[in-house]
Amino acid sequence: MITSAQLGGNTYHLHRLPLQQKNRSLQAWDAADEYLVDYINEHHADAKRLLILNDDFGALACAFNQLTSDSVSDSYIAIQAWQHNLKENNLNTEQLTPLTSLEPLADDYDLVIGKIPKNSGYLQHQLTQLSQTLKPGTPLVLAGKTKAIHNSTINLVERYIGPANTTLAQKKARLITATMHNKAQQSPFPKSWQLEGSAFTLINHANVFSRDSLDIGARFFSNYLPQSKKPIRIIDLGCGNGVIGLQTLVKCPEAEITFVDESAMAVASARQTILENLPDELHRCEFIHNDCLSGFNPQSYDLVLCNPPFHQQNAVTDHIAWQMFNDAKKVLRPGGELRIVGNRHLDYHEKLKRLFGDSKLLGSNKKFVVLSAKK
């Protein structure tokens, strides 16, 4: 496992979170971080007030710790990683103010830097925020893998900020530079669309998975949701826009449902979805921005519903699903159930067998399986 990062002539020890993930070969920084740090030190060494966007695990927070900075992320894990890695390197945590993706920005930054997010809609949202708050002439420098910087990416920057340039590639990374020039513009998010076969309207902020339509996994999972008239406690884990929990509120009219997601925009979308469709049932709901079920009381829930992701940032990995399953087992009461949907090829039944002793196949098609495991 490599944790020693050379950034701007300094060495930092950086870790990906969560620390207990099995795939420890993945680094907490990349060539785009290195390129960005070197460029800023060379071209913007006089910066005093910094805004950092999409710093996955704190590489940029550590490299620019001498500056007063606000750092924005939609990810709960990213925000935890900044604090962890700053402390790991004995750096001042008070210089950095963490902001979630929906919090307002200040208007006094003299430099904006960041990583280009995987989701172009989320980038569009962030650029509209910048167009509304940055002073004219404020420089912007974004970094990413060369393969992730398309003409459409550059066009977005030019649409909301001003004329943009790209640097030459280094180690398959590239920078986009621009200076704030354009007028303030409004974000097209959140968006909404009607759930097929229902009267429900789903609300979707910019960084929500499958933002523009119901993803096929959730669509299949909807056929296998629980029905109960008992006052049970349910978790919609990885809730996204809240579509699974929304349907479960109807099928389980006495249940209490806790919506949990690692994305701040997902949690906000789920809350707005319930407000839009079932406002009188809001008292049965709780909405939590969290790393899986960290900090939940053990043996306190009857059912966990989950459509787990198989990636973190740009890395394909199964550690999040594994953490979700482990956490679910801890919070379930004896006899409680974990019910999941997943791609057939991911072999989730083997993970559930290891944890719960066995699992039951509730349904399958050519692409997905729905599995149930009881504690």
C-alpha positions in Angstrom: 0.0 0.0 0.0 1.5 3.4 -1.1 0.6 6.3 1.2 3.6 8.6 0.7 2.7 11.4 -1.7 5.1 14.0 -3.2 3.1 17.2 -3.7 4.8 20.5 -4.4 8.1 19.4 -3.0 6.6 18.1 0.3 5.9 14.6 1.4 2.5 13.7 2.9 1.0 10.5 4.2 -2.4 10.1 2.6 -5.0 7.5 3.2 -8.3 6.6 1.4 -11.3 6.3 3.6 -12.8 4.2 4.9 -9.6 2.8 6.4 -10.9 -0.7 6.8 -11.5 -1.3 3.1 -9.8 -4.4 1.8 -8.5 -3.0 -1.5 -5.6 -1.0 0.0 -3.8 -0.7 -3.4 -5.8 2.3 -4.4 -4.0 5.6 -3.7 -5.6 8.7 -2.0 -4.2 11.0 -4.7 -3.4 10.9 -8.4 -1.3 12.6 -11.1 -3.9 15.3 -11.5 -3.4 16.3 -7.9 0.4 16.5 -8.4 0.0 18.5 -11.6 -2.4 20.9 -10.0 -0.2 21.5 -6.9 2.9 22.2 -9.0 0.9 24.6 -11.3 -0.5 26.6 -8.5 2.8 26.9 -6.7 4.3 28.2 -9.9 1.6 30.5 -11.2 -0.5 31.5 -8.2 2.0 31.5 -5.3 0.5 34.8 -4.0 -3.0 33.3 -3.3 -4.4 33.9 0.2 -8.0 32.9 0.2 -8.7 29.6 -1.6 -11.8 27.6 -2.6 -11.1 23.9 -3.2 -13.6 21.7 -5.2 -14.0 17.9 -5.1 -10.8 17.1 -3.2 -11.5 13.3 -2.9 -9.3 12.4 0.1 -7.5 15.6 1.2 -4.4 15.8 -1.0 -5.2 19.4 -1.9 -6.2 20.3 1.7 -2.8 19.1 2.9 -0.8 20.6 0.0 -2.4 24.1 0.6 -2.8 24.0 4.3 -0.9 27.2 4.7 -3.8 29.1 3.1 -7.2 29.9 4.5 -9.5 27.6 2.5 -13.1 26.5 2.0 -13.4 23.0 0.6 -16.5 21.7 -1.1 -17.6 18.1 -1.5 -20.9 16.2 -1.9 -19.2 13.2 -0.2 -19.4 12.5 3.5 -16.3 10.3 3.2 -14.3 13.0 1.5 -15.0 15.4 4.3 -14.0 12.9 6.9 -10.8 12.1 4.8 -9.7 15.8 4.8 -9.8 15.9 8.6 -8.1 12.5 9.0 -5.3 13.3 6.6 -4.7 16.8 8.0 -4.3 15.3 11.5 -2.2 12.4 10.1 0.3 14.9 8.8 0.2 17.2 11.9 -1.4 20.0 9.9 -3.7 22.7 11.2 -7.4 21.7 10.7 -8.6 25.2 11.6 -7.4 26.6 8.3 -9.9 24.6 6.3 -13.7 25.1 6.4 -15.6 22.0 5.0 -18.7 22.7 3.0 -21.2 20.3 1.6 -22.3 20.6 -2.0 -25.5 22.5 -1.2 -24.0 25.1 1.2 -23.5 28.7 0.0 -20.1 29.9 -1.1 -18.3 33.0 0.1 -17.6 36.0 -2.3 -14.0 36.7 -1.4 -11.9 33.9 -2.9 -8.9 35.0 -4.9 -8.3 31.5 -6.4 -10.5 28.5 -7.1 -8.9 25.1 -7.7 -10.3 21.6 -7.9 -10.8 18.2 -9.5 -13.2 17.7 -12.3 -16.0 15.5 -11.0 -17.1 12.4 -12.8 -20.7 13.7 -13.1 -20.9 16.5 -15.7 -24.2 17.7 -14.2 -22.5 18.2 -10.9 -19.8 20.2 -12.6 -22.5 22.3 -14.2 -24.0 23.0 -10.8 -20.7 24.0 -9.3 -19.9 26.3 -12.2 -23.3 28.1 -11.8 -22.5 28.6 -8.1 -19.2 30.1 -9.0 -20.8 32.4 -11.6 -23.0 33.8 -8.9 -20.3 34.4 -6.3 -16.9 35.0 -7.8 -15.5 38.5 -8.4 -14.6 39.3 -12.0 -11.0 38.3 -12.7 -10.9 35.4 -10.2 -8.8 32.6 -11.6 -10.1 29.0 -11.8 -7.9 25.9 -12.3 -9.4 22.5 -12.6 -7.5 19.2 -12.9 -8.5 15.8 -14.2 -7.4 12.7 -16.1 -6.8 13.5 -19.8 -9.5 11.0 -20.8 -12.0 12.8 -18.6 -11.6 16.2 -20.1 -13.8 16.5 -23.2 -14.8 19.4 -25.4 -18.1 19.4 -23.5 -16.1 19.9 -20.3 -14.3 22.9 -21.7 -17.5 24.3 -23.1 -19.2 24.2 -19.7 -16.3 26.2 -18.2 -16.5 28.7 -21.0 -20.3 28.9 -20.7 -20.3 29.8 -17.0 -16.9 31.3 -16.2 -15.2 32.6 -19.4 -12.7 31.7 -22.1 -10.8 28.5 -21.1 -7.5 27.0 -21.9 -6.1 23.5 -21.4 -2.5 22.7 -20.6 -0.3 20.0 -22.1 -0.8 16.5 -20.6 1.5 15.3 -17.9 1.3 11.7 -16.7 -2.1 11.4 -18.4 -3.5 14.4 -16.5 -4.4 17.9 -17.7 -5.6 21.2 -16.4 -8.3 23.6 -17.5 -7.7 27.3 -16.7 -10.1 30.2 -16.9 -10.8 33.6 -15.3 -14.2 34.7 -14.0 -15.7 36.9 -16.7 -19.3 35.9 -17.4 -22.6 37.1 -15.8 -24.2 35.1 -13.0 -26.3 32.2 -14.2 -28.9 29.9 -12.6 -28.4 26.2 -12.0 -30.9 23.9 -13.9 -31.0 21.7 -10.8 -32.8 20.2 -9.1 -34.7 18.4 -11.8 -37.8 16.3 -11.5 -39.6 13.6 -13.4 -42.6 11.3 -12.9 -42.1 7.8 -11.7 -43.5 5.5 -14.4 -46.7 3.8 -13.5 -47.4 6.1 -10.6 -48.4 9.7 -9.6 -45.1 10.2 -7.8 -42.6 12.9 -8.9 -39.0 12.3 -8.1 -36.7 15.3 -7.2 -33.1 15.0 -8.2 -30.2 17.3 -7.4 -27.2 17.4 -9.7 -25.0 14.7 -8.2 -27.7 12.0 -7.7 -27.1 8.6 -9.3 -29.3 8.0 -12.3 -30.5 11.6 -12.1 -32.6 11.7 -15.3 -34.5 8.4 -15.1 -35.1 5.4 -12.8 -32.1 3.2 -12.9 -32.8 -0.4 -14.0 -31.7 -1.9 -10.7 -34.1 0.2 -8.7 -36.9 -0.5 -11.2 -36.4 -4.2 -10.7 -36.0 -3.9 -6.9 -39.4 -2.0 -6.8 -41.1 -5.3 -7.6 -39.7 -6.9 -4.4 -40.3 -4.3 -1.7 -41.8 -5.3 1.7 -45.4 -5.0 2.7 -46.3 -4.8 6.3 -48.9 -3.2 8.6 -46.6 -3.5 11.6 -44.7 -0.5 13.2 -41.3 -1.7 12.0 -38.1 0.4 11.6 -36.6 0.4 8.1 -33.5 1.8 6.6 -33.2 2.8 2.9 -29.4 2.5 2.7 -27.8 4.4 -0.2 -31.2 6.1 -0.7 -30.4 8.2 -3.8 -33.5 10.3 -4.6 -35.6 8.3 -2.2 -37.5 6.2 -4.7 -37.3 2.9 -2.8 -38.2 4.5 0.6 -41.0 6.5 -1.0 -42.7 3.3 -2.3 -42.0 1.5 0.9 -43.8 4.2 2.9 -47.0 3.3 1.0 -46.5 -0.4 1.3 -45.7 -0.2 5.0 -48.1 2.4 6.4 -47.0 2.1 10.1 -43.2 1.9 9.4 -40.6 4.4 10.3 -38.0 4.8 7.5 -34.5 6.2 7.8 -33.0 7.5 4.5 -29.2 7.3 4.5 -26.7 8.3 1.8 -23.0 9.3 1.5 -24.1 12.0 -0.9 -25.4 15.3 0.6 -27.4 15.9 -2.6 -28.9 12.4 -2.4 -30.2 13.0 1.1 -31.6 16.4 0.1 -33.2 14.9 -2.9 -34.8 12.1 -0.9 -36.2 14.6 1.6 -37.7 16.8 -1.2 -39.1 13.7 -2.9 -41.1 12.8 0.3 -42.1 16.4 0.8 -43.4 16.6 -2.8 -45.3 13.3 -2.7 -46.2 12.3 0.8 -45.8 15.4 3.0 -48.2 14.0 5.7 -45.8 11.0 6.1 -42.7 13.1 6.8 -43.0 12.4 10.5 -42.3 8.8 9.8 -39.0 9.7 8.0 -35.5 10.5 9.0 -32.7 11.7 6.6 -29.0 11.2 7.5 -25.8 12.1 5.6 -23.4 9.4 6.6 -20.8 6.8 5.8 -23.0 3.7 5.5 -24.4 3.0 9.0 -21.5 4.3 11.1 -22.7 5.4 14.5 -26.1 3.7 14.3 -27.2 1.8 17.4 -26.8 -2.0 17.2 -29.9 -4.2 16.9 -32.2 -1.2 16.4 -33.8 -1.9 13.0 -36.0 -4.6 11.5 -35.2 -4.2 7.8 -32.5 -2.7 5.6 -33.2 -2.1 1.9 -30.1 -1.6 -0.2 -29.0 -1.1 -3.9 -25.3 -0.9 -3.3 -22.8 0.9 -5.5 -19.7 -0.8 -6.9 -17.5 2.2 -7.3 -16.0 5.0 -5.2 -15.2 8.2 -7.1 -13.5 6.8 -10.3 -12.4 3.5 -8.8 -14.4 0.3 -9.3 -14.5 -1.5 -5.9 -16.8 -3.7 -3.9 -15.7 -2.4 -0.4 -18.7 -0.1 -0.1 -21.1 -3.0 -0.6 -19.2 -5.1 1.8 -19.3 -2.3 4.4 -23.0 -1.8 3.8 -23.7 -5.5 4.4 -21.5 -5.6 7.6 -23.1 -2.5 9.0 -26.6 -3.8 8.2 -26.0 -7.0 10.1 -24.9 -4.9 13.2 -27.9 -2.6 13.2 -30.5 -5.4 12.5 -32.4 -7.0 15.4 -32.3 -10.8 15.7 -34.6 -12.0 13.0 -34.1 -8.7 11.0 -33.6 -8.8 7.3 -31.2 -7.3 4.8 -32.9 -7.1 1.3 -30.7 -6.1 -1.6 -30.6 -5.8 -5.4 -27.4 -6.3 -7.3 -25.9 -7.3 -10.7 -25.8 -11.0 -11.1 -22.0 -11.1 -11.8 -21.1 -9.5 -8.5 -21.9 -12.7 -6.6 -23.4 -10.9 -3.6 -24.9 -14.1 -2.4 -21.5 -15.3 -1.5 -20.9 -12.2 0.7 -24.3 -12.7 2.4 -23.6 -16.3 3.0 -20.4 -15.4 4.7 -22.1 -12.8 6.9 -25.5 -14.3 7.6 -25.0 -18.0 6.9 -27.3 -18.1 4.0 -29.5 -15.9 1.7 -32.7 -16.4 -0.2 -33.3 -15.5 -3.9 -36.4 -13.4 -4.1 -36.3 -12.7 -7.9 -33.9 -12.5 -10.8 -33.7 -11.5 -14.5 -30.8 -11.6 -17.0 -29.0 -8.7 -15.2 -30.1 -8.5 -11.6 -30.9 -10.6 -8.5 -32.9 -9.6 -5.4 -31.6 -11.3 -2.3 -32.8 -11.6 1.3 -30.6 -12.5 4.3 -31.9 -12.7 7.8 -30.0 -12.3 11.0 
